[in-house]
Amino acid sequence: MSDIGYNDNVDVAGRKFHVQTASNLEKGIARCEVFESGKLITLQTVNFERRQARDEQSMEQRVRRIVSDLHQETINEIDLIFQIAGKVKKIRHAPSNIKLGLIFLYNNLIKDAIEQFETALSIDPDSAAALSNLGLAYIQVGNNNKAIQYLKQALSKNKNYADVYHNLGLAYLNEKQHYRALQNFQEAIRMNPNYDKAHYNLAIVYLESILTDKGDTLLPPPSIRLERAQQQLIRLKEAHLNIFDDLYPRIEAAMAKSEIEKVVEILVSNRDRVFPNEILSLIGVDFYLKFMYGGKGLSNQVINRFEKKLYHAIDEHPNYADLWNNLGIVHLIQCRNLFLQALGEFDKALEINPSFEKARKNKKLVENDGKEFLILLRAILR
């Protein structure tokens, strides 16, 4: 059978996107790419099982469904996020602007992300989260000096965010200011000892500084830096990060040969694979926006898909507290939906038998508890 592909242009909010999705039977993946003005902004891949030739007809149907679903879901996501952006624009709620900005940021729509973070700051000038995410946006476009300015402002508003120290360390690392990077990664780890990404970047600082700042007296001697980098790498290996486990034999072999430059190249080039952004925060952010503003976009099917994403993410990253928190929220929403389903079922009982007092009493209890559930969820998510 031949590979299957779809192409569509999507016009939304005065913007033009092109979505193309295709299977790759040899690799067993479906790949969806989104372009704006000819520039690739996002891509997503889905793995599928490859079967023997005797199943060719059923396999073609299955692959066609996978590719078609991925293609249509991507189009729907683009349309929905800009619908949500229109709704958020009409209210003054900084947390919603920040979460919307993160969706744009992780889809490489940097200008849109910066606009959302700046809007959040205009609503709440003391928002450390808005300042921090502005810093993150400027890191993504390579403007590390501007990122440093915003991240320092974020710390002046609130010093209790390990992520801000980590991102400030990353900006300094990108600028080869290794001592300052070291200080900020260490502070992030002091606040959160299980911050694997900070440990990872700290290893890069120690190793990269040996190559470029060997004589820096503010840093430990090169032999100590090498030893501390090895300690960070061993700790990461013991954390059993899936992608890192695959990389470690190459790292270990290069370290044994004192090929420090090669180790740095492996670590830097694979950082986004080891720590994909979606795992860190995007699942919960997306869920928040759809629950608060998506209307029918948050169907039981969508909720179940989020639940599966979270379970899969937790299997790979069991120590991410955000993932467990978001899974709890998903389960609360599922409980609320079951309450609403029960309400409809009690209504049906009363339709069949209007004098059924037990059903009438149950309906009233569910109506009251259903309202409380909605209030609870909105309080948790705001």
N, C-alpha and C positions, 0 to 999 in steps of 0.2 A: 504494500500500500504506500501511497505517497503522503508526504507531510501535508498538514491541513493548516490553512491560514485565513485570517480576516483582516480587513482594513476599513477604518471609518474615520471621518472627520467629525469633530465634536465642537459645536459653537455654543458657548455658554458665557454669560456675563460680559459680552463683547470680546471674548477671547476665542482663539481658534486653536484647537488641539488635534493632533492626529494620533490615533491609537491603532497599533498593528500587533497582532497576536498570531503565533505560529507554533506548531509542534516541531520537535526534533526527535524523530523516532530512534535515531542512533544513540542519543544520550538519554532518552526517556524523560524529556521535559517539555512543558509548554512555556513559552516565553512571551510576555506582553510588554511592549515598549510604548511610552507616551512621549510625543514630541510637541514642542511649541516653537513656531518660527524655524522649523528645521532642526532644532536642537533637542537632543535626547534629554529629558528631565527625570524620568523614572523608568525603572524596569522591574518586573516581577517574574519569578519562575515558579512553576509547579511541577513536581515530580510525578510520574505515573509509572505503573508497572508494565513492563514489556512482556508480551506473551508469545507463544510459539506461532508459527505460520498457519497452522490449522485453525487458529482462532482469528484469522485475519478480518473476517467480516464483523464479528462482535468487537474486536479490538478497534476497528475503524470507527464504529459507532461510539465506543467508549471514549476514544481520543477526541473525536469530533465534539462530543458533549463537554469534555474537560476544557478544550480550547474555546468553544463557544461561551461556556459559562464564565471563564476567566476574562474573555474579551468584553462580554456584556456587563459583568460586575465592575470592571474598570471604568467603562463608560458611565455607569450609574454612580460610581464613587465620585468621578469628576463633577458630574452634574449636581450631586447632593452636597458636596463640600462648598460649591459656590452658592447654592441655595442657602446653606447654613450661614455663609459669610454675609449674605444679604440680610438675614434675620438678625445676626449679631450686630451689624452696622446700625440697626434701628434702636438698640438699647445701649445703656452705659454700664457695662459689666466687665471690668478688667480681666478677671479670671477666664472668661470666655474668649476674649481677644488673645490672651496668652496661649490658650490651648489651640485655638484656630491657627495662630502663628506657628506653633510647633508642627501642625499638620502640613502647612505650607513649607516650612523649613525642611522637613524630612522628605518632601517631594521635590526638593530643589527649586521651589518657587520663592527664591530668597527675597525679592523685592516685595512680594505679598506678605511674607513673614515679617520683614522689618516694619512694614506699614501697620501690621496688627500689634506688634510689640510697642511701637511708638504711640499708637492709639491707647493701649493699656496704660502707658506712662502719663498720657494727657488726662486720663481719668483718675489714676492713682500715682502721683509723682514719687511716692515712697515705696513703690513695688519693687522689691529686690528681685522677684521672679522675672519681671519684664526687663529689668536691666541685665540680669544674668543671661536671658535668652537673646537679647540684642547682642551681647558679647559672643554668644555661640554662633549667631548668624554671621557676624563679621569674621569669626574664625573660619567658617565654612567658605567664605569668599576670599580668604587669604589676607584680610586686613587685620592683622594681629594687633597692631598698635591701637587701633580704634576699639578692638575687642578688650584689650587690657584696660582702657579708660572706663568702659561700661562695667566690666567685672569688678574693678576697684570701687566704683560707685555702688554696686550691688552689696559689696562687703561693708561699705559705710552705712548701709541701711540695715543689714542683718548679717552677722558673722557666723550664723549657725547652720549654714548650708555647705555641706561637704562638696556638693557638685560645683559650687562657685569656685572654691579653692582648686578643685581639679581642673576646671576649664581655664582658670587663670594660669595654672601650671602648664597646661597644654599650649596656651598662647605664648608664654615665655619659652617653652621648648621649641615651638616653631620659629621663634626669633633667635634661637641658639643662646638664650640667656639661661644657662643651665643651673646656676646657683639659685636664681629666683624660682625657676621651675621646680627644683628640688624642694625648696621650702614649702611651696604650695601643695605639691603632691604629698609631702609628709604631713601637712596639716589636715588634708582631706582624709588620710589614713588614720590620723589620730582621732578624728571625729567618727570615722567608720572603718574599723580595722578590717572588715570584709570587703572593702571597696576594690574589687579585682582589677578594674580598669586603671585605678590609680597605681596599684602595684605594678601593673604592666608598663605604664608610662614611666614610672620611677626606674624600672630596669633600663628603659631606653635612655633616660637622662644619664645614668651612671656610665653606660657603655658609649654613648655618643660623645659625652664630654671627654672621655679618654682619647677619642680621635681628634677632637678640635680644641679642647681646653686642658691639655695634659698638665700644664703648669699652673693652673688656677689655684691660688692659695686659699680661696674661700671654700673650695671643695676638698673632700678628703683626698689623700694621695691616690694615684691611679690604681695601685695594688688593692687598696681598700675598696675603691669604687667597683673594681672587677669582682671582688668577693661579695659585695652587697648586691650587685646585679645578679650574681648566681643565686643568692638567697631568695631574691624576688622571683626568679625563674622557677626555682624548685617549689616555692610556695604556690605559684600558678599551676604547676604540674599537679601538685597535691589537691588543688581545687577541682581537678577533672573537668576543665572547660573543653567542650567537645572539639572544636577546631584547634585549640592550643595543644591538645593531646596529640593530634596528627602532626603538628609543627615541631613538637619538642625533640624528636630524634634528630631532625636537621639542625636545630639550635644546639643541641648537646654535642653533635659531631663538629660543628663549626667552633664552638667554645673550646673543645679539646685541642683544636689546631690553632687556637688564639686568633681566629678569623673574626675579629670583633665587628669589622665593617659589614661582613656578611650577616652576622646575627642582627645588627641594627636594621639592615635592609629587610630581613625576614619579618621582624617585629613590626616595622612601620608599614610595610606593604600589606600585611595581613590584619592590621588592627581592626578595621571595620568588619572583617569576617568574624573575628573572635568576639567582638562586641557590637553586634548589629543594633542600630538605633531603635528599631521597632521593639526589640526585647526590653530595652530600658524604659521606654515610656509611651510609645506610640499607640499600643493597643488600648491602654486606659484612656488616653486623650481622645482617640477616635470614638470610643464607646461613650464618653462623657458628651461629646458634641451631638452624637446621634440621639442619645437619650433626651437631652435638653432641648434640641432644636430640630431633630430630624423627622419628627412626626411619625408617619408610617414607615420611615426608614428603619425603625427599630422593631421589626417584626420578630416573632419567635424564632424564625429561621436565622435572622441576623444575630440574635442573642445567642443561639446555639453555636453559631460560627465563632463568635467571640469566645465562648466558653472553650471550644476546642482549641482555638489559638492560644489561650491562656494555659490550658493543660499542657499543650505541646511546649510552650515556652518554659513552663515550670519544670518539665522533665529535663530540659537542657540547662536551665539556670535556677535550681531550687533555692538559691540564697538571695534572690531578688525580692525584697519585701513588697515593692510596688505591685509585682505580679500577683502575690497572694491577696493584697488589699483589693485589687481590681477583680479578682475571682470572687471575693466575698460580695462585692457590689453586684456582680452579674447574678449571683445566686439570690441576693435580696430582690432583684428585679424579677427573677423567675418566680419567686414566692408571691410577689405582688400580682404578676400576671395570672398565677393560679387562683389567687383571690378573685380577680375579675372574671376568670372563667367560671369559678364556683357561683358567682353572682348570676351569670347567665343561666346556669343550670338550675338554680333555685327559682329564677323567673320562669323557666320552662315548667318546673314542677307546679308553680302557681297557675300557669296558663292551663295546665291539664286539670288541676283541682284548686280553684280559687279559695276554697275554705280550708286548705292545708296549713294550719297554724304553725306547725313546726317549721315548714319551709319558709313561711313569712318571717318567723323569728330569726332563722338562720340568715335570711337575706339581709335583714337589718344589721345583724352583727357583722356580716361581711362588708356591707356598705361603709360602716364606721371604721372597721380595721383597714379597708382598702384605702380610705382617705389618709389614715395615719401612716400607712406604708409610703404613699406618695410624698407626704410631708417629710418623712424620714429620709427617703432617697434624695430629695432635693436638698435637704440640709447636708447630707453627706457629700453631694456632688458640687455644691456651689463653691 
